[in-house]
Structure formats: C-alpha cells, structure tokens
Amino acid sequence: MNSHRTLVAALAIALLACGNQTPAKHAASRPTPTPTPTWPAPAMLQVENSPDAHPHSGLQNADLIFEYLTEGGITRFTVVFFDPKGSQKVGPDRSARLAALRLVQSYHGVLFYSGASDYVQGKIWDSKVPNLTDSSDGGRYFARDSSRVAPHNLFTTPDQLAQGVQKSGARITYTRPTPGEPTATGTAVTKFAFDQTFFQHVAYSYDAGAKTYAYAGETDAANGNQPIRITNVVLIRVAHHGAGYTEDVRGEQGIDFDLQGQGKSEVYTRGQKFDATWDLSQPDQPLRILGADGHDFPLPQGLTWIHLVDPDLPVSAG
C-alpha cells in the first residue's frame, strides 16, 4: 500500500514539473522579426555652375538636382542619384557647401566632393556623414579630363558613384514617394523666369510634346550637348544668411539656408504651376512637397530640378 502511494506521489511531482515547462513546439513557433527593408544610400555629388563649368555633363540621368546660391552670386548643384548606373562623365565636380551637408543629412546619402573650406570640412567630419573625395581610396571615384581647363575638369561616372556607395556601406530605410500625375488642376504656364542671384538668371520653357522643360543654357555634353529635359521644376522659398566663416580664397563669407520647418513652394510640371508647401519638419528625413490638400504632391517620373530661392523672389510667367 505504501509503495502504491509513493508511486502516485512521484507521478504527481513529475506531471507538475512538466506543466511548468514551455512546450518545445511553442518555442519553435515564435515568429522571427521581419527585418526593416533597406536600400543603398543615394549618391549626392557636388557639381559647379560657374561660367567655366559649362557645358555640364551627365546631369540628364540624375533623379534630383538642388541648385542654390554660393558665394559671389554663383550657384552650385547637389546632384542626387538614387540608383547610379552608366559610364558617362558627370560633372565638373567641385567643393562642398553647408547646404549640401544639410541635404545629405536629410537624405542619408553619400557625399561626393572635391575639397571644402576648413569650416565646412570640419562640419562634415563632425557630422560623420559618409563622404568620398577625389583623393579617397587612391582617387578611384574621380578623374581629370585633360581636354578641359583645371579646376573645371574633374569628373566621375555613375558606375564610380555606385562603387563608392557600396564601399561606404550606407543604407536607407525610407521609401521614395511613388511617381504620379498631379490630381489637381494648376495654372497653365509654358514659360517662366527669375533671377536666382544677381548673377544667375534662370529661364524655363515647356515642350508639350515631350512633357518636359528646357532650362536655358543647360545642355548635357554626355548626350551630344542636347538640352537637358526636366520633368519637374520646384521652387523652395527659403531664407539664407551669412554663416560667419570664410568660404574661399577671395575671402567671401559662407552661406547657410534655413532648411527646417515649412515654407512656400511652387511646382511646375506638365505645363502647369501649382502652389505648394515644402516640408522639412524632420530635418533628418527627405524633403517633402505638400499639395494644397496637405498630402504629398505627386511628381511625374523624370528629372526634378529644385531651386532654393529667396522667400520674396519675383517670378515672371506666361
């Protein structure tokens, strides 16, 4: 009788112990967290726009081109390639500016450039943004064109940019807005012009057949010096100010832009003008263009040229 009771007690303890364990099948069935999708970071290249820089080369295949004031009334481009491919020359390539650093931080891109002022170079190093210069890795990302006069003869290719992005290991987790056609109706505008600086006059004309704009004076040497075809033109009305440091050898003061928060914008696409709002409420996220309804404005597929202009800049249109 005692042996029977002992056996029952032992079985009860064993069952209790088993009941306190998590079944193996439950542990094996725990879902594996889905990794956040990532893509290679965009290549963001500094291209000069002084008179000696023309004709430009390789800009037609870019995704975005930001144009902004630098010292002395000239403008500079930050050219964005999300998926650079090809062997055509792109440039001429020059030094970095504070505006470029702000844009690289927003798009989480890799900055490609040739030199910078001591102040801007220090900011680049402090920010730890991925960056590659004409001397990085033995100069493999740039080359001089002996047929053009230095220093306006430094070029790269989309393939070299892609190699640099891959070497950097930089990745992005944001998704770019899906291209689309405007759902609203804008004001018909086939020509418009403005003075971006006292030195840089900008004029656009619309080709209804090609559904693109021509930027007067802008051709692409990599495409037989054909006019660059621009699908969307965006004006970002934003204040700028002297940044209190020396930018170049002539002693010109550096410039910075108030690229944060929101401001007025205009979008020119499909032969129409649309009033919009630019949004950098989150400076560490890409620029958003909002329509009158407060939603992201759909931009058709193609090259988008973005001008940073003064808030009260007059634009003549017809």
N, C-alpha and C positions, 0 to 999 in steps of 0.2 A: 504493500500500500504506500509506504513511504517512498519507494523508488518510483511509483507512478506519479506522486505529487512532485517529486524532484524533476521528472521529465517534463511535466506540464509547465512548471516554472521556467525551466530552461528554454522551452519553445516560446513562451511569452516574452522573455527578455530578447530573444533573437528577432522575433517579429517587431518588437518596439524599436530595436536598433535599425532594422531595415526601413521602418516607417520614417525615421529621422533623416534618411539619406535621399538626396535628389536623384530620381531615376536617371540612368545614363542616357536614355533616349531623349529626355528633356534637355540635357546639357548639349547634346549633339545637334539639337534642332534650333538652337538660338540663332537668330538671323545675323548675318555678317553686315556690319555697317556699310552702306553704299558710299564709295569714295566720291568726293566732290570732283566733277569733271574739270579738267584744266586744258589749256591750250598754250602754245608758245607765245611768249610776250611779243607785242609789236615792236618792230624796228623803228626808231624815231631819229631821223637824220637831219643834221643842220646843213642847210643849203643857203648860200649867199645870194643877195639880189642887188649888188652894186652894178653900175653900167658895164663894168668889165666882166661880170659873171655871165653875160648873155652871149650866145643862146644857152638856156638851160638844157639839161639832158635827162631823160628817163623819168620825168615827172608824170607822164600820162598814165603810167601804171600804178601810181600811188592810190591809197584809199582816202587819205585826208591830207590837206596842206594848210597849215596855220601860217598866216602872214601877219607880222607885227612890226611896229616901229623899233628900231635900234638907234644908236647914237648917230648924230649928224644928218638926220632926216631920211636915211635909207631904211629899207625894211629887210627882214630876214625870214626865212621859211623854216618851220619844223615839219618835215615830210614824214608821214606815217604810212608804213606798210604792215598790214596785219599778216599777210602770207607772202613774203617776198620770194619771187622766182624769176630767173632770167639772167642773161649775161650782158644786157645793155648797160652802158655807163649812166650813172646817176650823179648829178652834181651841177656845178662845182660845190665842194663841201668846205665848210668853214667852222668858226668857233661857236661855242655855246653861249647862251644868254640866260638870264634869270627866268624869262618867260618859258624857255624850253624846259628848264628844270621843273617848273610848276606843272607843265603839261605831261612830262614824263612821270611825275609822281601821281597824276590823276589817272593816266592810262596804264601805269605799272609797266612801262616799256623799257627797252634797252636804248640808251642814248649813244649815238654815233656822232663824233665831232672831231674837230682838229683845233685844239687849244681853247683857252679861256683866260679871262683876266684872273689875277690872283684871288680876288674876292669870289667870283663865280666858281672857280676851280675848288676853292675851299668849301663852298656850299655843296658842290657835287660830292666831294669826299665825305663831308659830314652827313649828307643825306643817305649815303650808301646805296644810291640807285645804281643798277647795273649800267656800266658805261665802257665804251671802247673807243680809242683814239687812233690816229694814223700811226702811232708807234706801238700799239698793243700787239702782243704776240708776233713781234718782228715785222709789224706793218702789213699783215696779211689781209686786212679788211679794206685797204685803200691803195690807190696807185696814182702816180702823176702822169698827166698827158703832156708829152713834150711838144705837142703842136699848139699848146696854149700857154700863155704867159703866166708865170707864178706871181702871186699865190693863188691865182684863179684857175688852177689846173688840177686840183685834187678831186678824184672821183672814186666811187665804189660801184658795186653792182648788186642787184637784189640777191643773187646767189651768195655773195660775200656777206651781206647783211644777215641772211638766213644762217650762215655758218657762225657768225658772231652771236646771234640769239641762242643757237644751240649750245655754243661753248659756255655762255653765261648761265644756262640752266634756268633762266627766268620763265615763269609760267603765270598765266592769268586765270582767274576763276569766273570773272564776269563774262556775260554774253553780249555781243554787239547787237544793237537794235536790228530787227529784221527789215530789209529794204521794202519799201512800199510806195504806192502812189498817194498823193495828197487826197484826203477825203473832203476837204473844204474847198471853197471857191475863192481864189485870190483876185488881186487886181492885175489886169493884163499889163505887162511891162516887157518890152522887147529890147530896150537899151537903157542902161543906167551908168552913171559915172560919179566919182567922188575923188577928193584929194585925201589919200590916207595920211600923207605927211605933206610938208611944204615942198618936198622933192618928188614924192611918189604919186603920180596921177594914175587913177585906175578907171578903166572903161570896159564895159562888157556889152556884147551884142548877142542876141539869141537866134539860133538857127532852128526853125520849127521842124525842118525835115530831119535833122539829126537829133533833135531834142536836147541840144547842148548849147553852152555859152562859149564864146571866144573871148579871151582876156587879151586886150590889145597889147601887142608886143611880146606876148608869151608864145614861144614855139618850142618844139621838142627836137633837139638835134639827133636823138636816138630814133626818131620817127621821121627822118627826111626833112626836118625843120618845118613840119606841118604844125598849124596852130593846135595848141592843147585844147582838147574838148572837155569841158567841165559840165557835169550834170547838175550840180547844186552849188550855189553861192550863198554863204551865210555871213551876215554882218553881226559881230558881237560888240555891242556898245558897252565899253568898259573904260574906266578911268586909269590913267597911268601917272607915275610920279618919278622924280629923280630919286635914285636909291642911295645916294651918298657915297659912291665909290667911283674910282677911275676905271673906265671900260677899255680904252685903247691908248695907243702911243701918242695920240694927239691930245690926250687929256680930257676927252669927252666923258661926261658923267653917265654912269649906268642907269638903266631904266627898269622899273618893275611895274607890273599890272595888278590891279585889284581883282584878281581872278578867284573870287569866292562869293558865295551868296547867289543872288539872281540879278538879272538886268534885262533891258530891252534888246530885242534882236529882230532881224529881218531875214527871211528866207526867200531866195529867188530860185524857182525851179519850174520846169515845164512852161516857161514863158509867163509866169505869174509871180507876183510878190505877195508874201504872207507875213503879217506881223506875228511875232513870236516872243518867247522869253527864253533866255539862256539860264541854265541852272547848274551851279557848282556848289550847292548847299553842302555837299560832301566832297571836299577838295581832293580826297583820296579815291574818288570814283570818276569815271569818264564824264566829259561834258554832255549834258542833256539839252536838247532843244524841245521846248514845250509849245504846243499849238494853243490857240485861243481857248480850247476846251480843257487846258491843263494837262493833257496827255502828251506823250512823246510824239513829236511831229514825224510822220513817215517820210523818209527821204528816198527817192528812187535810186536804184543801183547805179554806181558810177563814181567818178572823182568828185569829191566835195572840197571846195576851197573856202576857207574860213578866215575872214579878216577881223583882226582886233582893231576897233576904231574908237575915236572919242565919242562920249555919250551924246553930244550935240552936233555931230558931224552932219552937214547937209549932203543930200544925195539928189542928183538930178536924174529924172526918169521919164521915159516916154514909150 
